[in-house]
């Protein structure tokens, strides 16, 4: 493995970590920075194109989590497999589990495509696959 590949893998891991930590904290502006300007996010029920549409996912989640009962959301990622295509492109897969006020809320997989934009790795395409959810899920 060459040095640039190690740097690419760590940069991509940081992008994914920033997505989860900023989203969980409600910091949507820095969360959106992990996406390329021309990006796509596929959810089971809808596909969002571009940062403006993708931002609707997170403002909608915030509305679900607000209310009379204090709430929180925590994403946990595991088994992040990164495949480097070339110095500008990579793919990735990882499992996730989401904890909310009910405990384990839902779980699934991210299937990603990453690309370098202005010298920085970004998510170009993310497909969210929900493998399961609790009947009283807060998020799904």
C-alpha positions in Angstrom: 0.0 0.0 0.0 1.3 3.4 -0.9 1.3 6.4 1.4 -1.4 8.3 -0.6 -3.7 5.2 -0.1 -3.2 5.3 3.7 -4.0 9.1 3.7 -7.0 8.5 1.5 -8.4 5.8 3.8 -8.0 7.9 6.9 -9.5 10.9 5.2 -12.5 8.9 4.2 -12.9 7.5 7.7 -12.8 11.1 9.0 -15.6 12.1 6.5 -17.8 9.3 7.7 -17.1 10.1 11.4 -17.9 13.8 10.8 -21.2 12.8 9.1 -22.3 10.8 12.2 -20.9 13.1 14.9 -22.2 16.3 13.4 -25.6 14.8 12.5 -26.1 13.5 16.0 -25.2 16.8 17.5 -27.5 18.7 15.2 -24.6 20.6 13.5 -26.1 20.4 10.0 -23.9 23.0 8.3 -20.6 21.1 9.0 -22.4 17.8 8.3 -23.3 19.0 4.8 -19.7 19.8 4.1 -18.9 16.1 3.9 -21.0 15.9 0.7 -19.8 16.9 -2.7 -21.8 19.7 -4.2 -23.3 17.4 -6.7 -24.1 14.4 -4.5 -26.9 12.0 -4.0 -28.4 10.3 -0.9 -30.7 7.4 -1.4 -33.1 6.5 1.4 -35.5 3.6 1.2 -38.4 5.9 0.4 -36.8 8.8 -1.6 -33.6 9.9 -3.3 -32.2 13.4 -2.6 -29.9 15.2 -5.0 -27.6 18.0 -4.1 -26.9 19.5 -0.7 -30.1 21.6 -0.5 -32.3 18.5 -0.9 -30.0 16.4 1.4 -30.3 19.0 4.1 -34.1 18.2 4.2 -33.3 14.8 5.6 -31.7 16.2 8.7 -34.1 19.0 9.4 -36.9 16.3 9.1 -35.0 14.1 11.6 -34.7 17.1 14.0 -38.5 17.6 13.9 -39.0 13.9 14.7 -36.7 14.1 17.7 -38.2 17.3 19.2 -41.2 17.3 21.4 -42.3 16.8 25.0 -39.8 14.0 25.7 -36.1 14.9 25.7 -34.4 12.9 23.0 -31.1 12.2 21.4 -29.7 10.2 18.5 -26.4 8.3 18.3 -25.1 6.6 15.2 -22.5 3.8 15.6 -20.6 2.6 12.5 -18.7 -0.6 12.2 -16.8 -2.8 9.7 -16.0 0.1 7.3 -14.7 -1.5 4.2 -13.0 1.0 1.8 -12.0 0.2 -1.7 -9.7 2.7 -3.4 -10.5 3.0 -7.1 -7.9 5.6 -7.9 -6.4 8.7 -6.4 -9.7 10.6 -6.8 -12.4 7.9 -6.3 -13.3 5.2 -3.7 -16.2 3.1 -2.6 -17.2 2.0 0.9 -19.6 -0.1 2.9 -20.3 0.0 6.6 -22.9 -1.2 9.0 -24.6 1.2 11.3 -26.8 1.0 14.4 -28.8 4.0 15.8 -29.6 4.5 19.5 -32.5 6.9 20.5 -34.6 7.3 23.6 -36.1 3.8 23.0 -32.7 2.1 22.9 -31.7 0.4 19.6 -33.9 2.2 17.1 -32.8 0.9 13.7 -29.9 -0.6 12.0 -28.6 -1.1 8.5 -25.8 -0.4 6.0 -24.4 2.6 4.1 -23.1 1.9 0.6 -21.0 4.9 -0.4 -19.0 6.4 -3.3 -16.4 9.0 -2.4 -14.5 11.4 -4.5 -11.9 14.1 -4.1 -13.3 17.7 -4.5 -10.8 20.6 -4.3 -8.3 18.3 -2.6 -10.7 16.9 0.0 -12.5 13.6 0.1 -16.3 13.9 0.1 -19.3 11.6 -0.1 -20.6 11.7 -3.7 -23.3 9.1 -3.3 -24.7 7.4 -0.2 -27.3 4.6 -0.3 -28.9 3.9 3.1 -30.3 0.4 3.5 -32.4 -0.3 6.6 -32.0 -3.9 7.7 -34.3 -3.6 10.7 -36.1 -1.3 13.1 -38.0 -1.4 16.3 -41.8 -1.2 16.0 -41.8 2.1 17.9 -38.8 3.5 16.0 -38.3 7.2 16.5 -36.4 7.7 13.2 -38.0 5.4 10.6 
